[in-house]
Every structure is written in C-alpha cells, then in structure tokens.
Amino acid sequence: MLRVEPLLIENYVAAGTVNLRFNHVLDHGGTSERASAAAECAGQQDPYSFWTMHNHLFENISSLFSANVDTYVGYAEGLGLDTDAFGSCMADPAVLDKIRAQHDYRTNELNIRRRPAFLINDSVYQGGLPFDAFERAIAEAMN
C-alpha cells in the first residue's frame, strides 16, 4: 500500500474523484488505541494534522509500544498543535468510543479480516492490491 497510496492520491484524490479515509486498526490493544486517538485528536485541530500525525506515528512505530500520553503530547507540540486541546481530546472517552465503534463496524458488519482493506462504493477489497486493480475498481464504480 505504501507504494500505491501516493499514486491513488496523485491520480484520484487530488483530482477530486476519490475521497481517501483512514480507518484505524486496533490489532495491538491499548497501543493501537492511543496512537489512533493521537491522530484523531490532531485531526480535530486541523484535518491536515491528522495525516501529519499519522505519518509521524508510522515513522516512529517502534517507540509506540512504550509511549504514554506525554509522548503523544510531545509529538503534538512538535507538530505545532495546541497541546492543551490535544491533551483534553486524548482524555475524552468519546474519542476512543468512536474509534472502537468504527473498528467493530468494519470487523463485524463488513467482515474485514485482512489489511489493508479498501471500500470502494459498496465493494470491499482486502489485501495489498496493485495500482491497476484500483484503477479497474474505481472505473467500475464510476460507471
């Protein structure tokens, strides 16, 4: 996906043809939940900051297993976010409730079991797909 995502953004998202939405994966319990909340809380301040935090978290993935709230607040500060608002957001149980509900929906209602997974209109595509598979799926969805 890391090779395909930039092509999707360049060819479809930037053109306004496709909306890209990230769904959190909660495979690592509290670690996944805290990282997901950090990205969501960054995004509450500025939608672009969601992606900046998301990328920062993936670049520092090995440190996330020992990270605590202060670690994430430090990341937010480094990204120029309002750390008080970020800390309040991280402490808000509604943020985790939303993340868990999305995860449960994808797992239970859409039966997504493999990652990455993509929803194009009402069709679910699971696993790493080559760019041409996305081109075909998007073209089919647009017809």
Order of alpha helices (4+ residues) and beta strands (2+ residues): alpha-alpha-alpha-alpha-alpha-alpha-beta-beta-alpha
